[in-house]
Structure formats: structure tokens, C-alpha cells
Amino acid sequence: MPDTTTATRPPVVTILGHVDHGKTSLLDRIRHATVAAGEVGGITQAIGAYQIEHQGKKITFIDTPGHAAFSAMRRRGGQAADVAILIVAADDSVMPQTKESIEHIKAADIPFVVAVNKTDLAGVNPERVKTDLANEGVFVEGYGGNVPIINISAKTGEGVDDLLEIILLLAELEELKDNSSDCPATALVIESSMHSQKGPLATLLVKGGIFDKNDPLYDGNVDFGKIRSMLDFSGKSIDKATPSTPFQVIGFDKVPNIGDIITSEPCEDQTKKSTFGAADTISEDIPTIILKADVQGSLEAISENIKDKANIVSSSVGLVTDSDIETAIATKAEILGFNVKMSAPVARMAEIEHIKFSNFKIIYQLFDYLKELQEKKTSQAAPKVVTVGEAKVLKVFNFGGTIVYGCLITSGKMKLGDTIGDSKIISLKIGKADVEEAKKDQECGLVLSPNTEYKTGDIMTATTLE
């Protein structure tokens, strides 16, 4: 057993910053992989976790998404980490998601280092970054504060080794203890999905203790499955996972939620995370949708972003199923997907039942489409009230309790069904003939329901909805 008074665990690092400032490229450079080239639209759209070794010491990286819509996932990444890298492009300096990332780092209350990227570009001014950061309350070394700052190029590798050394120094100052000997195994869910052959998958980050193959899995005091397979970040099979180790698990009974705490023993005091569902109160002009995504992290990010714009009657990961179609039929919902597929039989069922399915590979395209749906729904739900005609009351008749107004149409026209005040025209005559409408300068007799008391000389205004 390790000595918990002296043994340490690897630091967990998250990289935060504005979209396109080079977070994934930096991680790509650090682990000598090619993640950036494979991302749709150049945007990281799911959380990944990776472990490297530098100067004989391990460092775990959580690759948090860079698009603004994934702020909730970035925030969770910060909370899961011990150290943060705030990456700022020298050519752009501080941008909207840079400011947001600063807030996440402050909320997580963890040490961080500023990495000024793209310093290899001609004409850039890294000093501007220091000034802009100071305006956001971040004071770096040499500029009135003690936050480490280093110029790097994710493209050429310049400064990356120095950055890793700073991370190890910050981790050493944090005195990250290895508590694997004195607590049950505990991990944070940082990604999850439904695999068509393997079933529920989840990437866990060990926070304490040691997970072994065949260990039971608990979400609070709820039995959540058993570890049947453990894979490290490179896809290699492993038999145990120690603190700060990211690993993928096969064996969950169902897909866990991002941020859930998973343990190897039941825990009565476990704080439960809320699951996705429809909004409590739904405005009539909000589109009704079923949301499907490839992984739980994307599902959560999308759901969080659109919760005030859509009635999400169902949300889940994996293929669109016949159950989704049945739910869409029952709720009159449209199915929106993010990187998901639909089998031929299910597609045929959707076609027969006239259920629309739209799939997107880039998240902001889904948001744009949803905005179009909402605008269409709003325009349908809020028709304009249009004045169509006016009439002057010439005489009022009472035929056995039925009030008939003899009127002169002074402008426009009046039709059966038009609204006058809080009443509708239910009968319209010109002379003794029943008519559908009366036009300007024509005299007519009309009956309202419910009756509204008008007097000779009053002006009636007729409206309709467009």
C-alpha cells in the first residue's frame, strides 16, 4: 500500500479558451496524435481524456470542447481538474469564450497557466494578451501578478515542454495526494454513450481509490452494473485504474449522465445529478422535439443550450429507434439528431407516420435550424389582428329577443365570422337575402354572438386574424 502522507497522484489538467485558439492542436502536439484533423468543422464536440508522461511523471489531460455552446461541459472539465491551461491566441487575444473560461477557472478555484499560442505567426503581439487579461482581472507574472504565462506554438512545438514543466510545478505546489489506500473507489463520469454492439459506454476519471476489473458500479446506493472491460485512453485493456487515471468502462446497465459520481461501493449520501427531461412549463410557441445525440456530453450541452427554446419530450444517445418514432407520433414531435443514424426499417416507419428527422454534424447548424422552427411556430402561434371594416349603426331591431343591427358599411367590408369587440358576426343580410359579406356603402343587417349593446350612431369595427 502506498504511503498517503508522501505518495502523490498525477495532476488532472483541463485546457480552456476561445474556439479556434488551438486547444486541440496543443493537446495534439502534447500527445503526438492527430485529433484536430478529424474534427467536424474544426470544433471539439465531445470530452476526451488522455494521459502522457513528461520527465518521468504522468499528466492527465481532459480535452474540453471549445464551442460556446459547450460552456457547461467546459465548466465541468474545470471542476474535474487540478490545474488549468488558459490558451489565448496571440493574433486574437481575449475573446468571448476566453472570458467565460476565466470565470470557470475562478469558480473551480484551481491554479492555472496562460499559454499564448500562435506566436509563430508574423506580426502578432503577445504583449497585448497581458494587457487584455489584466482588464479581465487576470494578472500574469511580470505584469502585476503571479499567474504563469508562456509563449507557445502548438504548430511548431515551441514552448510546449516548458508549459509541461510549469504544470508539474503547479501540481507539486498543490500536493496532490494519492488516497487510494484509504477510500473506496470513486470516479467522475466525463463522457458516456450508447454503442450499438457494446451497449452503454462511459469514460471515468478516478478521483480516489482503485477500480479493478469485475468491481461493481454504484450511482449513489443504486446498483449500476459491473465492470466487464476496462480500456485506457489508447484503447489498451487494463485490469485496474488508480487516482487521476481516465479509463473507459463496459458494463453499465444504462448510460450514466455526465458529472455522475460512480463508486465501487454503495453510498447513501451520494448527491444525485438531475437527468434530462421536458421543461416544466412550455410556451405554446416553443417547438416540440425529440433530441438524439451520439454521446452523452453532446446531448447535455445541446439540451442545456436549447432548454428555453424547445420542449424536449425525450432525449437519449444512440440510434433513432422505433420507440422514438412512437414517442414522436404521440407527442407530435420532430426528431433532431446530432451525429446519429436511423436504420432503414425505422426510417420507413418515420416516413409512413410522417415523422420528420433532421440530423446535424455541426452543433450550431442544429441551433440555427431550431431557431427557424421556433420562428415559424411563433408566427403561426401569434397571428396578426387586422381591421377589415367599419360600419355605422343606423337602427336597432329586436325580433323576439334577437337583436339585429341595421348598419351602413363606411369602410372596407364585413364578413360572417369577423370579430366585433368580443363578439362575432353570426348572421349577415342585405335586404332579405343572406350574404357572406357586405362592402363599403352597402346597408346590411347583422347579428352578433354574444350580443353587444350598440346604439344608433355607434361605430362598429370588424377585425379578423391573419
C-alpha positions in Angstrom: 0.0 0.0 0.0 1.3 3.5 -0.8 2.1 5.9 2.0 -0.6 8.5 1.7 1.5 11.1 3.6 4.1 11.1 0.8 2.6 9.4 -2.3 1.2 11.7 -4.9 -1.1 11.3 -7.9 -0.8 12.7 -11.4 -2.3 16.1 -11.9 -5.5 16.4 -14.0 -5.3 19.2 -16.4 -8.0 20.9 -18.5 -7.4 23.2 -21.4 -9.8 26.1 -21.7 -10.1 29.0 -24.1 -11.9 30.5 -27.1 -12.8 28.4 -30.1 -10.0 28.2 -32.8 -7.4 29.4 -30.3 -5.6 26.0 -30.5 -6.8 23.9 -27.6 -7.0 20.6 -29.5 -3.9 21.4 -31.6 -1.9 21.9 -28.3 -3.2 18.6 -27.0 -2.4 17.1 -30.4 1.2 18.3 -30.1 1.5 17.1 -26.5 0.4 13.6 -27.2 1.7 13.4 -30.8 -1.7 12.5 -32.2 -3.9 13.8 -34.9 -7.2 14.6 -33.2 -7.6 18.1 -34.7 -7.7 16.9 -38.3 -10.6 14.6 -37.6 -13.0 17.0 -36.1 -16.0 18.2 -38.0 -15.8 22.0 -38.5 -12.6 22.1 -36.5 -14.5 22.1 -33.2 -14.0 19.6 -30.4 -17.5 18.3 -29.8 -17.0 15.7 -27.0 -14.9 15.3 -23.9 -11.9 13.1 -24.1 -9.3 12.2 -21.5 -5.7 11.4 -22.2 -2.6 10.6 -20.2 1.0 11.4 -21.1 4.4 11.1 -19.3 6.8 14.0 -19.1 10.2 13.8 -17.3 9.1 10.5 -15.8 5.9 11.9 -14.4 2.3 11.3 -15.6 -0.1 14.1 -16.5 -3.8 13.5 -17.3 -5.5 15.9 -19.8 -9.2 16.4 -20.1 -9.9 17.7 -23.6 -12.8 20.1 -23.1 -14.9 21.4 -26.1 -14.2 24.8 -27.4 -17.6 25.9 -29.0 -19.6 28.4 -27.0 -22.5 26.0 -26.7 -20.4 23.6 -24.7 -19.9 26.0 -21.8 -21.5 23.6 -19.4 -19.1 20.8 -20.4 -16.1 23.2 -20.1 -17.2 24.2 -16.7 -17.4 20.6 -15.7 -14.0 20.0 -17.1 -12.6 22.7 -14.9 -14.3 21.3 -11.8 -12.8 17.9 -12.5 -9.3 19.2 -13.0 -6.4 20.2 -10.6 -4.7 22.6 -13.0 -6.0 24.6 -16.0 -4.3 25.9 -19.1 -5.9 29.1 -20.4 -5.0 29.2 -24.0 -5.1 32.6 -25.8 -4.2 33.1 -29.5 -1.7 35.9 -29.9 -3.5 37.1 -33.1 -6.9 37.3 -31.5 -6.1 37.9 -27.8 -9.0 37.8 -25.3 -12.3 36.7 -26.9 -15.8 35.9 -25.5 -15.1 32.3 -24.6 -11.7 33.4 -23.1 -13.7 35.5 -20.6 -16.1 32.6 -20.0 -13.2 30.2 -19.4 -11.7 32.6 -16.9 -14.9 32.5 -14.9 -14.9 28.7 -15.0 -11.4 28.6 -13.7 -12.2 31.0 -10.9 -15.3 29.0 -10.0 -13.3 25.8 -9.9 -10.7 27.6 -7.7 -7.7 25.8 -9.3 -4.3 27.1 -10.3 -3.7 27.9 -13.9 -1.1 28.9 -16.5 -1.7 31.2 -19.5 -0.4 29.7 -22.8 -0.2 32.4 -25.5 -0.5 30.3 -28.7 0.3 31.1 -32.4 3.4 33.1 -31.5 5.0 31.7 -34.7 2.6 33.9 -36.8 4.2 37.0 -38.3 3.2 40.4 -36.9 1.5 39.1 -33.7 1.9 41.0 -30.4 1.9 38.6 -27.4 2.2 41.6 -25.0 -1.3 42.7 -26.0 -2.6 39.5 -24.3 -1.2 40.5 -21.0 -3.0 43.9 -21.1 -6.3 42.3 -22.2 -6.1 39.7 -19.5 -5.4 42.4 -16.9 -8.6 44.1 -18.0 -10.4 40.8 -17.1 -8.7 40.6 -13.7 -6.0 38.1 -14.6 -2.6 39.5 -13.7 0.3 37.4 -15.1 3.9 37.2 -13.9 5.8 40.4 -14.9 2.5 42.3 -15.2 1.5 42.8 -11.6 0.5 39.2 -10.7 1.7 35.7 -10.2 -0.1 33.7 -12.9 2.5 31.9 -15.0 2.5 32.8 -18.7 4.4 31.3 -21.6 4.5 31.9 -25.3 4.0 28.7 -27.3 3.3 27.4 -30.8 1.1 24.3 -31.0 2.1 24.1 -34.6 5.9 24.1 -34.2 6.1 22.8 -30.6 7.9 25.9 -29.3 7.4 26.4 -25.6 5.4 23.2 -25.1 8.0 21.4 -23.0 8.3 24.5 -20.8 4.5 24.5 -20.4 4.5 20.9 -19.2 7.2 21.7 -16.7 5.1 24.6 -15.3 2.1 22.2 -15.0 4.2 19.8 -13.0 5.5 22.6 -10.8 1.9 23.9 -10.1 0.8 20.3 -9.3 3.7 19.9 -6.9 2.7 23.0 -5.1 -0.9 21.6 -4.8 0.5 18.5 -3.1 -2.0 16.1 -4.8 -2.2 13.1 -2.5 -2.8 9.6 -3.6 -5.5 8.4 -1.3 -6.0 5.0 -3.0 -5.3 3.1 0.2 -7.9 4.7 2.5 -11.1 5.2 0.5 -13.5 3.2 -1.8 -13.0 3.7 -5.5 -14.7 6.8 -6.7 -14.8 8.3 -10.2 -16.4 11.1 -12.2 -18.2 10.4 -15.5 -16.7 12.6 -18.1 -18.2 11.1 -21.2 -20.8 8.4 -22.0 -22.6 7.0 -25.0 -24.6 4.1 -26.3 -22.7 1.7 -28.6 -24.8 -0.4 -31.0 -22.9 -3.6 -30.1 -21.2 -2.9 -26.8 -24.1 -1.2 -25.1 -23.6 1.6 -22.6 -20.1 3.1 -22.5 -18.6 5.6 -20.1 -15.3 7.3 -19.7 -14.5 7.7 -16.0 -11.8 9.7 -14.3 -10.7 8.2 -11.0 -10.9 10.7 -8.1 -9.9 8.3 -5.4 -9.3 4.6 -4.6 -8.6 1.9 -7.2 -11.1 0.4 -9.6 -10.5 -3.3 -10.6 -12.0 -5.3 -13.3 -15.2 -7.0 -12.2 -15.8 -4.3 -9.5 -19.5 -3.5 -9.0 -20.6 0.0 -10.1 -22.9 2.2 -8.0 -24.6 5.5 -8.6 -25.3 6.6 -5.0 -26.8 3.5 -3.5 -28.2 2.2 -6.8 -26.6 -0.8 -8.4 -25.5 0.4 -11.8 -23.7 -2.6 -13.3 -20.3 -4.3 -13.1 -17.0 -3.6 -14.8 -16.7 -6.2 -17.6 -14.0 -4.4 -19.5 -11.5 -1.6 -18.8 -9.6 0.3 -21.5 -7.1 3.1 -21.1 -7.1 6.2 -23.3 -5.2 4.4 -26.0 -7.6 1.6 -26.2 -5.4 -0.9 -24.4 -7.1 -3.4 -22.0 -6.2 -2.8 -18.3 -7.2 -4.5 -15.1 -7.0 -1.6 -12.7 -7.3 2.2 -12.6 -5.6 4.4 -10.0 -6.3 8.0 -9.0 -6.2 10.6 -11.9 -6.5 7.7 -14.4 -9.0 8.1 -17.2 -10.5 4.8 -18.5 -13.4 3.5 -20.5 -15.8 1.1 -18.9 -18.1 -1.5 -20.5 -20.6 -3.0 -18.0 -23.1 -0.2 -17.1 -26.7 -1.2 -17.0 -27.6 2.1 -18.7 -25.8 5.2 -19.9 -24.8 7.3 -17.0 -25.0 11.1 -17.0 -22.0 13.4 -17.4 -20.9 14.5 -13.9 -22.3 11.5 -12.1 -20.2 10.1 -9.3 -19.6 6.4 -9.7 -18.3 4.3 -6.8 -17.4 0.6 -6.2 -19.5 0.5 -3.0 -23.0 1.8 -2.3 -23.0 5.3 -0.9 -26.2 6.5 0.9 -25.0 10.2 1.0 -24.4 10.4 -2.8 -25.7 13.6 -4.2 -27.7 12.7 -7.3 -27.5 14.5 -10.6 -30.6 15.5 -12.4 -31.4 13.8 -15.6 -32.8 15.3 -18.8 -36.4 15.7 -19.5 -39.0 18.1 -20.8 -39.2 21.6 -19.4 -41.7 22.1 -16.5 -43.7 24.8 -18.3 -43.8 25.1 -22.0 -44.9 28.1 -24.0 -47.3 27.3 -26.9 -44.8 28.8 -29.4 -41.9 26.6 -28.4 -41.2 23.7 -30.8 -41.7 20.1 -29.5 -38.7 17.9 -30.3 -37.1 14.6 -29.5 -33.3 15.0 -29.1 -30.8 12.3 -30.1 -27.0 12.6 -29.9 -24.0 10.3 -30.4 -22.6 10.8 -26.9 -24.0 12.0 -23.5 -21.7 15.0 -23.4 -23.0 16.4 -26.6 -26.6 15.6 -25.5 -26.2 17.5 -22.3 -24.5 20.5 -24.0 -27.3 20.8 -26.6 -30.1 20.2 -24.1 -28.7 22.9 -21.8 -28.4 25.4 -24.6 -31.9 24.9 -26.0 -33.9 24.2 -22.8 -35.7 27.6 -23.1 -36.2 27.3 -26.8 -37.7 23.8 -27.2 -40.0 21.3 -25.4 -37.7 18.3 -25.2 -40.1 15.4 -24.7 -37.3 12.8 -24.9 -33.5 12.9 -25.1 -31.1 10.0 -25.4 -27.9 8.8 -27.0 -27.6 6.3 -29.8 -29.5 5.3 -32.9 -33.0 6.6 -33.6 -35.3 3.7 -32.6 -38.9 2.7 -33.3 -39.6 3.8 -29.7 -38.5 7.3 -30.6 -40.9 7.3 -33.6 -43.8 6.1 -31.4 -43.0 8.9 -28.9 -42.9 11.4 -31.8 -46.3 10.2 -33.0 -47.8 10.5 -29.5 -46.4 14.0 -28.8 -46.4 15.4 -32.4 -42.7 16.0 -32.1 -40.0 16.4 -34.7 -36.7 14.4 -34.1 -33.5 16.3 -34.1 -30.2 14.3 -34.2 -26.6 15.2 -33.6 -24.2 12.7 -35.3 -26.8 9.9 -35.1 -28.2 7.5 -37.6 -31.6 5.8 -38.4 -31.9 2.2 -39.6 -33.8 1.6 -42.8 -36.8 -0.1 -41.1 -37.1 2.9 -38.6 -36.7 5.4 -41.5 -39.5 3.6 -43.3 -41.7 3.8 -40.2 -40.9 7.5 -39.8 -41.9 8.1 -43.5 -45.2 6.2 -43.1 -46.1 8.1 -39.9 -44.9 11.4 -41.4 -42.3 12.0 -38.6 -39.6 14.4 -39.7 -36.0 13.6 -38.7 -33.1 16.0 -39.2 -29.5 15.1 -38.4 -26.6 17.6 -38.0 -22.9 17.1 -37.8 -22.1 20.7 -36.5 -23.9 21.9 -33.4 -24.5 25.5 -34.5 -26.3 24.2 -37.6 -28.7 22.4 -35.3 -29.2 25.6 -33.3 -29.9 27.6 -36.5 -32.4 25.0 -37.6 -34.2 25.1 -34.2 -34.3 28.9 -34.4 -36.1 28.6 -37.8 -38.6 26.2 -36.3 -39.2 28.5 -33.4 -39.7 31.5 -35.6 -42.1 29.5 -37.8 -44.0 28.3 -34.7 -44.1 31.8 -33.3 -45.5 33.3 -36.5 -48.2 30.6 -36.5 -49.0 30.9 -32.9 -49.3 34.7 -32.9 -51.4 35.7 -35.9 -52.0 39.4 -36.6 -55.3 41.1 -35.7 -56.3 43.1 -38.8 -59.1 45.7 -39.1 -61.2 44.8 -42.2 -64.1 47.2 -42.0 -66.2 49.7 -40.1 -70.0 50.3 -40.0 -72.3 52.9 -38.6 -75.3 51.7 -36.7 -78.4 53.2 -38.3 -81.1 51.4 -36.4 -81.5 48.7 -33.7 -84.3 46.0 -34.1 -85.5 43.4 -31.6 -87.1 40.4 -33.2 -88.3 38.1 -30.4 -85.2 38.7 -28.3 -82.8 38.6 -31.3 -81.1 41.9 -31.7 -80.4 42.9 -35.3 -78.3 46.0 -36.1 -79.1 47.9 -39.3 -75.8 49.3 -40.4 -74.0 51.2 -43.2 -70.6 49.9 -44.1 -68.4 53.0 -44.1 -65.1 51.4 -44.9 -63.7 48.1 -46.0 -66.1 45.2 -45.7 -67.6 42.9 -43.1 -67.9 39.1 -43.4 -69.6 36.3 -41.5 -67.2 35.2 -38.7 -65.5 38.6 -38.4 -65.0 39.8 -34.8 -66.6 43.0 -33.5 -65.4 43.7 -30.0 -65.8 40.4 -28.0 -68.4 39.1 -30.4 -68.6 37.5 -33.8 -70.9 38.2 -36.7 -73.2 35.1 -37.0 -75.8 36.4 -39.4 -75.5 39.0 -42.3 -78.3 40.1 -44.6 -78.6 42.6 -47.4 -82.3 43.2 -47.7 -83.9 39.8 -47.1 -81.1 37.8 -48.6 -78.5 36.1 -46.5 -74.9 37.0 -47.7 -71.3 36.2 -46.9 -70.1 39.8 -46.8 -71.2 43.4 -47.1 -69.0 46.0 -48.7 -68.4 49.8 -48.3 -71.6 51.9 -48.9 -73.9 48.9 -48.6 -76.6 48.7 -46.0 -76.9 45.5 -44.1 -78.5 43.8 -41.1 -76.2 41.8 -38.8 -76.5 39.7 -35.6 -73.7 39.3 -33.1 -73.0 36.4 -30.7 -72.8 37.1 -27.8 -74.8 40.3 -28.3 -73.0 43.5 -27.5 -75.2 46.6 -26.9 -74.7 49.2 -29.6 -76.9 52.3 -30.0 -77.9 54.2 -33.1 -74.9 56.3 -34.3 -72.3 53.9 -32.8 -69.4 52.8 -34.9 -68.6 49.1 -35.2 -65.1 47.9 -36.1 -64.6 44.5 -37.6 -61.4 42.6 -37.2 -60.0 39.2 -38.3 -56.9 37.2 -37.8 -54.2 36.8 -40.5 
